[in-house]
Amino acid sequence: MWSKLSSIIIKSRVWLLLITVLFTAFMGYQAKKIEITYDFIKVVPDDDPDLIYFKEFQKTFGEDGNILAIGLKNDKLYEYETFAKYQQLAKDLSKVEGVTGVIALPELMNFQKDTVNKKFAISPVFTKTVNSQAELDSLLKTAEGVKVYENLLFNKKTGATLLAVTIDKDFLNSAKRTVVANNILNLTEKFSEESSIKMHYAGLPYVRAIMVSKVKDELNLFLGLAVLVTCIFLFIFFRSFFAVFFTFLVILITVLWTLGFIVVLGYKITLLTGMLPALIIIISIPNCIYMFNKYHQEFRKHGNKIKAISRIIEKVGFLTFMTNINTAVGFFVLLFTDISIIREFGMVAGIVSVATFIITLIVIPSLLLFLPEPSKKQLKHLDFKLFRQINQFLEGLVMNKRKWVYIGTVAVLAVSVWGINKINAVSYMVDDLPEDSHVKSDLGFFEQNFKGVMPLEIVVDLGKKNGIKSISNLQKLEELETFLKEQEYVSPPLSVLNVVKGAVQAFYNGDPEQYRLPTNREAPFITKYLGKKSEENTLKSFVDSTGQFVRFTCKVADIGTTNMNILIKDKIQKKADEIFADKHFETHITGTTLLFLKGNEYLINDLKDSLIMAFILISLMMAFIFTDIRMIIISLIPNIVPMIITAGIMGIFDITLKPSTALIFSIAFGISIDSTIHYLSKFKQELKNLKGNVYAAVIKSLEETGVSMIYTSMVLFGGFVIFSFSQFGGTIALGVLTSLTLFFAMLTNLILLPALLITFVSPNQKKEMKGFKIIKNLRAKRLQKKADKAENDEETKQAV
């Protein structure tokens, strides 16, 4: 089969290259349409009960994560000239396209009792531009008495105030969100420059806009770094411009296909898929290295270029196919998760892993046919002295120090298992950003002054229509409100109680002492003043149209998944169940924050399942190549050990288990097994040639494939290290830990794997060792004879 394929590629190279160019042009055209998204909710399966409930909540009450919060803390704000500018800022923000509302101190609304019409009127506290300090001081005192917004819009203790901008959901969930966010920031930064007051930003719209911008920047950064690193390594190894150029060509085609497939499949760039182009570059490089290395080896043997090219397709083609399929399997198993962004990542990565094999198999051999024969300088890397010394050192370990290899492996595994027990699974809403990021420092400002900005919603089902009109029900709701106000990491909730208490205060002419629930006697009068129309307009954000479902809107601090779970499940939910113990009542905690928690749990659990599935599928593929059960087990051990070591490092150095770090193991396992396949395939071939002598086959295979394994491992290590230049903590961890895993995999494949083969495959070790020494001495004599001849030829040449 591979011989026929070799003939087809050589004869039809022009047509195959033309088809590749046309398809690449099509994919490049598609890539121009690519879009970037950043959506927390996409990590939760569509059939999750909490997500289904959240969508119903949105239909009833609207969005919960559509507020961009802007914080200020400076006494200068309360000087009338600066405050006038602040008033103008609030008005300008309300005119920005995509902004549906602005809540700020200058826009503060207050209930006023209209005794003539027997109703409450809602009017602004600051009715006009403030023109004097005395006028401002008077109005600020009035605003202070509006208890509805106490500790929500301003904090009397710290002097901080908050400006909340609500954004239309249609803008929020499209590419326009970045434009809206930038327009808002332009206005606020202009005010900041004119007033010398620092602005602090938070809220999901802001975080999402920042994330999208950074993902876009890093997509270009990683592409550039991946190309640079791989080209440098290739030039050092092969000392050939054409080897670098052809590999760069393969890289370019692969990147365009990757971006094109993302668009064709209807996906968008996320934090995960944003890494794909660079990741696929790194994965595709070993194909090129193995092909160039085999081409040079074959050419040096017989000096026939066509035969050498034919051999790389025949001999490396199958191995490359199997390694790429194994890598693809490592990605395709992600399709079995319930999380859309993981499925998208797995689908594109899996397809392109297979496509990379096709690209390499067509492009490299076809273009080599148009080049002159490789020069002696280009073949020098085959005799690289350093790698010969490394091979000799490894040979010594495998032949004479196997006991110490096993002892060292067990010792490292013991320490790693101890480290694994220390791993914590925790993540934060913005923990991917660096500690010195202004986003994190701004988030700290809101947590210090307003207990946080992450949205959390509590919905109470009062059990019957118009249940909100019952004073006893309002008292139960107040009990929950009081509990929430006592929580360290929860802001005072905003609910129907704020409106009702504000109405009572207004009924008593704005007396702050009367900010409370009405008594049974007062209730009819308060209700009469509210009126049906006023009630509908004022309460619709907090109570549904039936008067049965009541909403509490809270903001929480970003305290991490572990503490957030304790807060929500062990404290808030438990207290709510206690207050509303009657069977007619029911409470639900929902919101973007809750779904983020669930999304992380799903991600980690699904990635664990995917790793197990990848392990099973790759084991079956190894069984297809090597029918001996011993060989299958031996092939898996060198790839499991590095993952255990990496997991141990995570525990020892307190690197938390989160989606980005959990992804490491699936990627590393799918890639590291490639070296195992190359080595064992060569071993199987040499074992047959050497009539079953395991010792000789092990060392011969090490000499033949060891250099390529080191080349590819160095490129992969350097390739994944580029992700450490990311601004996202998760991406940095992914790059560094994957690099370490692949480095450990190189060592285990070069040392542990050959040692295991000798120990468990060799039937008569003493006899084989004796035979191997004879072969080794004969080979040494041949090499010495060849070296002496070369030296004599050189002396003769100099003499002439």
Secondary structure, 3 states (H helix, E strand, C coil): CHHHHHHHHHHCHHHHHHHHHHHHHHHHHHHCCCCECCCHHHHCCCCCHHHHHHHHHHHHHCCCCCEEEEEECCHHHHCHHHHHHHHHHHHHHHCCCCEEEEECHHHCEEEEEECCCCEEEEEECCCCCCCCHHHHHHHHHHHHCCHHHECCCECCCCCCEEEEEEECHHHHCCCHHHHHHHHHHHHHHHHHHHHCCCCEEECHHHHHHHHHHHHHHHHHHHHHHHHHHHHHHHHHHHCCHHHHHHHHHHHHHHHHHHHHHHHHCCCCECCCHHHHHHHHHHHHHHHHHHHHHHHHHHHHHHCCHHHHHHHHHHHHHHHHHHHHHHHHHHHHHHHHCCCHHHHHHHHHHHHHHHHHHHHHHHHHHHHHCCCCCCCHHHHHHHHCHHHHHHHHHHHHHHHHCHHHHHHHHHHHHHHHHHHHCCCCCCCCCCCCCCCCCHHHHHHHHHHHHHCCCEEEEEEEECCCCCHHHCHHHHHHHHHHHHHHHHCCCECCCECHHHHHHHHHHHHCCCCHHHCCCCCCCCHHHHHHHHCHHHHHHHHCCCECCCCCEEEEEEEECCCCHHHHHHHHHHHHHHHHHHHCCCCCCEEEEECHHHHHHHHHHHHHHHHHHHHHHHHHHHHHHHHHHCCCHHHHHHHHHHHHHHHHHHHHHHHHCCCCCCHHHHHHHHHHHHHHHHHHHHHHHHHHHHHHHCCCCHHHHHHHHHHHHHHHHHHHHHHHHHHHHHHHHCCCHHHHHHHHHHHHHHHHHHHHHHHHHHHHHHHHHCCCHHHHHHHHHHHHHHHHHHHHHHHHHHHHHHHHHHHC
